[in-house]
């Protein structure tokens, strides 16, 4: 069994654009490429997971969204697994905050939930990972006291950036090796 780092998209890897149909508005956060590569070198498989909630019939969002994810795959030599719910129906079983996307990916790629992490930027990502039994690291970049409180109570760490989340994972991996 392998270990994985699951990542949300918006709020984790890139800033949510005002116009999600415009690829040029997607802004990847600094040092994402180095940190994705570092995770791969640490032996983690990479998985990007989330909902595509604004994928309206006839809209070009899915094209811009998929182009953004493709651009991220070229930032690292490590392969990336994708899990995205493109369905419009909130009762869909693969839609976050339900755990099905996580469970399907961990089964298909033989990831060990106990050795895996989720870096979440939104509540739905966090809740789905929690339901699947995956340890959460929460990125809190806004002044949301509710999100900050959830992070303090239920996550293994609350950080302000992706690179700080990677530092937490490195420290936890080093502790396991030391044991």
Buried (B, 14 or more C-beta within 10 A) or exposed (E): EEBBBBBBBBBBBBBBBEEBBEBEBBEBBEEBEEBBBBBBEBEBBBBBBBBBBEBEEEEBBBEBBBEBBEEBBEBBEBEBBBBBBBBEEEEBEBBBBBBBBBBBBBEEBEBEBEBBBBBBBBBBBBBBBBBBEBBBBBBBBEEEEEBBEBBEEEBBBBBEBBBBBBBBBEEBBEEEEEE
